[in-house]
Amino acid sequence: MLKTLLARLIRHGRLTVTTPFGTVAAGQRDESLPAGRLDVRLRLRKAATVLKLATNPDLYFGEAYMDGDLVIEQGSLYDLMELLGSNIAALGQDPNPKVGQWASKVVGALSARNDPRKARANVAHHYDLSGELYRSFLDSDMQYSCAYFRHPDDDIEAAQLAKRQHIAAKLLLAPGQHVLDIGCGWGGLALFIARTADVRVTGITLSQEQLAVARRRAKEEGLDHRVKFELVDYRLLQGQFDRIVSIGMFEHVGLPNYETYFGAIKRLLAPAGIAMVHSIGKMYGPAPTSTWILKYIFPGGYVPALSEVLPAVERQGLWLNDLEVLRLHYADTLRLWRERFEARWADLSRVYDERFRRMWEFYLVGSEISFRHFGFMVFQVQLARAVDAAPPTRDYLYEAEVDMRARAAAAPGTALAAE
């Protein structure tokens, strides 16, 4: 069975698999590539691992790597995932067949209901890990979402600054406004917005760890009189805001809650206000979340297709002013995160064991391959209640970005430039 599967799948590169039952190889070695690059050898140490992979590869492939039962003897985990991903993509088939469309509804109903109590527990599972872990691979501003690469050779600092500028430009910020940041993380975007436009910002999170860091940063920067952070669920928040921004949080809302989410944005947004939502999405259409990701990384997480998001926007009567799709930006972000994580592992190993390292490596590599080969992307939607809340053309966006870059270049010693 394995021989037949690999012969059908591996059309370029070469994969050799050794199991307790024997060795199977498929494909051809490309002599133009460095040793190990798309020429991968792996060993499955236990017969039970072979059987598990046959029954549920989505879960047990990652578990086998974490537990050391899947050993890569030539090449790296990235080489293996790139080999598999590129060959699957080369088949030219939708990786999310129709069975995935109905399965996604089951997953959404069972694992992504995310009531306020469950949502807080899900957030704590991932975001209340040690700050040392996230500081090891994120940029200095602790931006844990897709960066924006204006130039292919941008480092993580430049790309994350460009992301913040891009988002701030879409918000059409003006002095005196009150801005809401839903899912504020460690506070970087909220603080950047406050410095950029002399506005008040309220950031909300469900992570105790992130809340403590964000509040400390606001106080240290002398912005705690204009930026406040609260531990509160967006569904329970009261008030009205001129601008609303939500970056990398929508993936945790849960499919059954999309109507509630956009209803909350409409309720909290001033009549002439503007909201901007940034989220991972799928190009191919609805599909269930990886069971490995749900178990180990993001319980309750769900990456939507636009066909699942836009109907909820429409039913709330919100204007979709602008839609932008970022394709390979997150793949490049994840590559830089992975390289930084690997470079800092010697320090992290004092806190985390080898199984955790393999788990985090599998998460970062698998996510990058999903953006390179499996139709994952990032979308940014600008929403409004009023038809005339935003200018009729997008010129304002580029003008604001140019202005922010010019101010940063002219004042290299300021906090804005240091971002």
N, C-alpha and C positions, 0 to 999 in steps of 0.2 A: 504493500500500500504506500509506504513512504517513497519507494523508488518510483512508482507511478506518479505520485504527487509532485516530487521534485523534478521529474522529467518534463512534466507539463508546465511547471512554474518557472524554472531557471532557464531562461533563454539567453541571457548574457551574464558573464561572470561564472563562478564555480562555487558550489557548496558541497562539502563533504561532511556527512553525519555518521558518527560511530555510536552504536547502541550496544547493549548486552547481547543483541541478536545478530550483530554484524555491522558492516560499514556500507553505506550507500553514498554515491557521488553523482552530481548532475551538473551540466554546463561545461564550459570550456574556460581555461585560464587565459586571460588577456595579458600577453607578455609585455604590453606597453605600460602596464600599471605596476606600481611598487608592490613588493611581496605583501600579501595579506589583503590588499585593496581589491575588493570584490572577488577574492579567492579565500574563502573562509572555511575553516575546519572547526567543528564543534563535537563535543562528546556528551551524550546523555548517560549519566553514570548508573541509573537505576531502571530496572524494567518498569517499576511503578510510574516513573516519570514519563516513559514512552506512552503508557496507557492513559495517563492524565492528559497529556498533550493531544492525544487522539480524541478525547471526549470533550475537552474545553480548553482549546489553545489560548483563547483570549485571557483567561485567568491564569492558567498554569505555566504559560511561557515565561511571564514575568516572575512568578513564584519560583520556578525552577532556577532562573538566573540568580535571584536573591539568595536562595538556599544553597547555591553551589552545586546543584544537581545538573545544571547545564553549564558546561565548561567550554570556553572558547579557546581552542588550542593554537589557532593561527588567525591573525586579524584581531579586531576589537569588537566590542558590542556595537559601536557605530557602523563598522564595516558590515556586520551581519545584518543590522536593520536597514542599512542603505541597499544592500544586495537584495533583501526580500522586498523592500518598498519599491525600488526601481523596477524590479521584475513584475510585481503585481500591477504597477501603474502602466507598464509596457503592454500588458494584456489588453488595455483599452476598455476595460469593463468598469461599470459603476461599482465602487467598492461597498456601496450601501444598497444591496438589492432590495426588492420590494418587501421581502421578509423583514428587513430592518425597519421599514416604515411602520409596520404594525407593532413590531417589537418595541420601537421607541415609545409608543403610547403606553405599553405595559411598564417599561422602565420609568417613564415619567410619572405614572400613577403610583408606583410602589416605592421608588427611591428618591423622588424629587418633590415630594409634597412640601417639605420645608416650612412647617408651621414655625412660629417664632421660637419655641423651645428647641425644636430640632435644628433650626437654622443656626442657633448659637452654638450648639454642640458640634455641628459640622464645621463651622468656622474655627472653633478651638482646636479641632483635630489637626488642621493644617497650619493655621496662622499663629497659634500659640506655642510653636516650637521656639527654640532659643534664638535670640536676636543674632547671635554669633553665626548661626547657619546662614541666615539671609544676608548678613553683611559680607559673607565670604564670596558671594557670587553676584549680588546686585550692585548697581551703581551707588555712588555716595549719597544719593537722595532716596535710596531704597524704593525705587520704582519697580513694582512686581507686576508689570504688564508689558505688552508689546511696545517696543521702541519704534522710532520713526527714522529710517535711514535716508537722509537727504543725499548722502554720498556712500557708495559701496564700502569704502574703507573707514567709515566712521567707527570710533570706539564706542563702548557702551555709554560713556558719559555724554558724548556729543549726541548720540542717537536718542537718549532719554531726554535731554534738554530740548531737542527738536520736537519730540513728542509733546512735551508740556507746552511749548510755544504753539504748536499746531492746534492743540485742544483749546488753549486760551483764546486763540484767534477766532475759533468757531463760536465761542461764547459771546463775542461782541461785548466785552467787559467795559464798564464805565464807572468812574468814581461814585461812591455812595450806594452801589448796588449791594444786595444781600445774596450770597451764593450758597447753595447747598451742595455738598459733596457726599453722595451716597456710596458707602464702601470706601472710606477715605484712606485705608491702609495706614502707613506710618506717617501720614500727614504731609508728604512732600508736595503733592499737587495743590492742596489747599493753601499752603504757605507760599508757593510760587504765585498763585492767583492773587493772594493778598498783596504781595510785593509788586506785582505787575500793574495793578489797576486801582489800588487804594480802595478796596472793597472790604466788606465784612464777609466772613466765611464761617459756615457751620459744617463740620465734618462729622459723619456718623459711622460707627463701626460696631461689629459684634465681637471683636477680639479684644480681650483685656490687655494682652501684650502690646498690640498696636496702639491702643488708646493711651497707655502709659508713655510710650515713645513719642507719639504725636503731641501730647500735652507738654512733655518736657522740651521738645523742639520749639514749640510756640513760645514758651517762656524764655528759653535761651536766646531766641532771636528777637525778643521784645515785641512779639506780635500777639501775645495772649489777650490783649485788649480788643483785637479785631478778628482773631481766629479762635474759635472754641470747638472742642471735640467732645462728643457725647457717645455713650454706650446705649444705643437705641435701635430698634428695628424700624425700617422705613415705613412699615405699615402702621406703626404707632405714633409716628412723628406728627406734630401739629405745626401750623404756621403757614406762611406764604413767602416765596422766594422769587427774586428777579431772574436768577439763573440757577439751573440744576445740572450737575455733571455727575456721571457715574462711569467709572473706568474699571473694567475687569471684574465687575461684581455681578453682572447679569447672568453669567454662567452658573451662579449659585442660587438664582431665584427659583428655579424649578418650573418645568413645563406647565403644571396646573395653575401656576401663580402669575402668568404673564398678564392676564387681564387685571389682576389686582395691582401689579407693579406699575403698569402704564396708567391705571386709574389713580394711583398715588401720585405719580408725576403730574397728572392733570390737576389734581386737588391741591398740590403744594405749589404749583407754578402760577405766578402772577399773570393776569390777563394778557399783558404784552411781553411775557417772559419767553426765554429760550432754554431748552434742555438739550444736552448732548450725551448720548449713551454709546459707549465703546465696549465691544464684546467679541469674543471668539465666535465664529460661526462655521457652518459647513456649506460648501459649494454644491455638493451632490444632492442634498435634500435630507429629510429627517432620518436619523439612525440612532440606535441605542448607544449609551455611554459604555465604554470599556468596563467590564466587570473588575478588572485589575485596578483601574483608576478609581472606581467607586470604593473598592475595599481598602486601598492603601493610601491614596492621595487626596481625592476630593469626594468624600461621601456626600451624596445628594447633588452632585454636579451634573449638569446637562448642557451640552453645546448645541445650540439651536441652528436650524436652517432659517433663512429669511422668510420662507413660506410659512413658518410657524410664528414668527415675530410680527410681521407686518399686519396680519389680520387683527391682532390685539391692539395695535396702534390705531388702526382704522376704526375699530369698534368704540374706542374712547374719543373719537372725534378730534384727534391731534393731527396737525399738519406735519407731513414729512418734508421738511424744507431741503434737506440735503442727505445724501447717502454716499459714503465713500467706502470702498473695499480695499484693504491693505493685504496683499497676497503673501509675499515672501518676507515681509518685515519681521514677523514673529519667528520664522525659521532662523533668521540671522541673529535675533535676540537670544534665542535658546542656545545657539551655537556658542555665543560669547559667554552666557551663563555657565554652560557645561565646562568650557575651558577654564573659567575662573574657579569653579567648584573643584575641579580636578587639581588645580594648582595649589589650592588651600587645604586639601584633604589632610595633609600631615598635621595641621593645627586642629582640624575638626575631629580627627581620630581620637583625641583626648576626651571627646564628649560622646561620639557616636561610634557604633561598632561597624564591622565590615558588611554585615547584612544591610544595615541602613545605607551605607555607601552604594551598594549595588542597587538598592531600591531607588535611591535618588538619581543614580546614573540612568537606570532604565526609564524613569519618568522623563528626564530631560532629553534623552536620545529619542525615545518613542514619540514624544511631543514634537520634536524637530522634524522627524520623518513624516509625521502626519501633515505638517504644513508643506513639506516639500513634495509629497507624493499622493496624499489621500484626501485632497480637497478641502483641508482646513484653511481658514482665512480669518481676518478680523474685519468687522464692519463698524463704522461710526455713523450714527444717525443723529441729525439735528432736528429737534421737534419744537413745535410751538402751538399755542392755542389760537393765536390770531394770524390771519393770512398775511398781514403786513409787518409781523414782528421782526423779520430779517430783511436786509436789502434785496433788491430783485436780481442782483448778480453776485458772483462769488469774489469779486475784486477785493472786497473788504478783508477777506481771509488772507490773501497773499500780501496785501499792504500791511496788515497788522503783524504778520510774521517777519517781514523785512524790517519793520520798525523795532521789534523786540530784539532782533539780531544786531541791529545797528546800535541800540542802546547798550547791549551787553558788551559789544566790541569797544565802545567808547569809554566804558567804565569797568575795566578788568578787575579792579579791586573791590567791586561791590558784591553783595550777596547774590544779586541777580546773575552777574557774570559767572560767579563761582558755581552756580547751578550747572 
